[in-house]
Amino acid sequence: MFLNILYILLGIFVTFLILHTIIRVVRYFYKFPIPQSLVKFIDNPLRRRIQPPYETAIRHGIESGMRVLDVGPGNGTYTLGAAEHLGSEGQLIAIDIEPKIIERLQEKIETEGIMNVEARVADAYELPFDDSGFDLIYMITVINEIPDIPRALKEFHRVLKPSGKLVFSELLLDPDYPLAGKLTQKVQSANFHLLEKIGNFFYYTLIFEKSGE
Ligand SMILES: C[S@@+](CC[C@H](N)C(=O)[O-])C[C@H]1O[C@@H](n2cnc3c(N)ncnc32)[C@H](O)[C@@H]1O
């Protein structure tokens, strides 16, 4: 009996590993946004245990009164977690390239009567915002879905205030997971410097500060 359970668990683990590896290889060559129909699957109880929405916002350094940009909100769970910290003086704008995602987030915002969040369809390559308007930009398991990362980083740099923060959270379970070292190199090449690394190989957060103009 015990051996059978062990075999089943091993089977599940190996199947997951094979699927994960295949998806990783495909995604290495073909980068595109996650199909919106799959977004609800990445928001699940296991993930919320590893990356609790409210605590993730604290980890990101989100504080009352800030103007914050959430790139790629997906199901919006982390967006609403972040909004709780901003208070009525703060503002969170969530942008996503996928209109359906923004439509669903907008419905949530209206249903829950949230006043400090705005949802807009936009591409990370062309942010519909003036220069130097955000205190902080964050994205969770998003950056490696963007084919031209330096181009997006240039936009993040443009819309951040001087000394504004750029924050990435990543999870190994995501087939697009980037190694922290490689991501750090790319971001530092775009005129940011690393302030803090939190977490471990399985789950990490990198906090960068905008440097220079
Ligand atoms: C893997 S999901 C992550 C969702 C959410 N941040 C989370 O962690 O649950 C990636 C999100 O990034 C969005 N995305 C991908 N490329 C984008 C781009 N170029 N500009 C804006 N959003 C993009 C996708 O549509 C999707 O909502």
The ligand as a MOL file (V3000), in Angstrom:
LIG
                    3D

  0  0  0     0  0            999 V3000
M  V30 BEGIN CTAB
M  V30 COUNTS 27 29 0 0 0
M  V30 BEGIN ATOM
M  V30 1 C 1.9500 34.4310 -15.9530 0
M  V30 2 S 0.8000 35.7580 -15.9490 0 CHG=1
M  V30 3 C 1.0900 36.4150 -14.3350 0
M  V30 4 C -0.1360 37.0060 -13.7370 0
M  V30 5 C 0.0310 37.5600 -12.3190 0
M  V30 6 N 1.0550 38.5660 -12.2510 0
M  V30 7 C 0.3200 36.4530 -11.3590 0
M  V30 8 O 1.4760 36.3300 -10.9420 0
M  V30 9 O -0.5980 35.6930 -11.0420 0 CHG=-1
M  V30 10 C 1.5730 36.9710 -16.9970 0
M  V30 11 C 0.7060 38.1810 -17.3060 0
M  V30 12 O 1.4890 39.1400 -18.0400 0
M  V30 13 C 0.7220 39.6400 -19.1390 0
M  V30 14 N 1.6580 40.1180 -20.1840 0
M  V30 15 C 2.4650 39.3700 -20.9610 0
M  V30 16 N 3.1600 40.1430 -21.8090 0
M  V30 17 C 2.7820 41.4200 -21.5710 0
M  V30 18 C 3.1550 42.6930 -22.1170 0
M  V30 19 N 4.0300 42.7910 -23.1130 0
M  V30 20 N 2.5810 43.8060 -21.6030 0
M  V30 21 C 1.6610 43.7180 -20.5880 0
M  V30 22 N 1.2730 42.5420 -20.0350 0
M  V30 23 C 1.8080 41.4130 -20.5180 0
M  V30 24 C -0.1390 38.4310 -19.5360 0
M  V30 25 O -1.2540 38.7820 -20.3210 0
M  V30 26 C -0.5140 37.8540 -18.1570 0
M  V30 27 O -1.6400 38.4700 -17.5920 0
M  V30 END ATOM
M  V30 BEGIN BOND
M  V30 1 1 1 2
M  V30 2 1 2 3
M  V30 3 1 2 10
M  V30 4 1 3 4
M  V30 5 1 4 5
M  V30 6 1 5 6
M  V30 7 1 5 7
M  V30 8 2 7 8
M  V30 9 1 7 9
M  V30 10 1 10 11
M  V30 11 1 11 12
M  V30 12 1 11 26
M  V30 13 1 12 13
M  V30 14 1 13 14
M  V30 15 1 13 24
M  V30 16 1 14 15
M  V30 17 1 14 23
M  V30 18 2 15 16
M  V30 19 1 16 17
M  V30 20 1 17 18
M  V30 21 2 17 23
M  V30 22 1 18 19
M  V30 23 2 18 20
M  V30 24 1 20 21
M  V30 25 2 21 22
M  V30 26 1 22 23
M  V30 27 1 24 25
M  V30 28 1 24 26
M  V30 29 1 26 27
M  V30 END BOND
M  V30 END CTAB
M  END
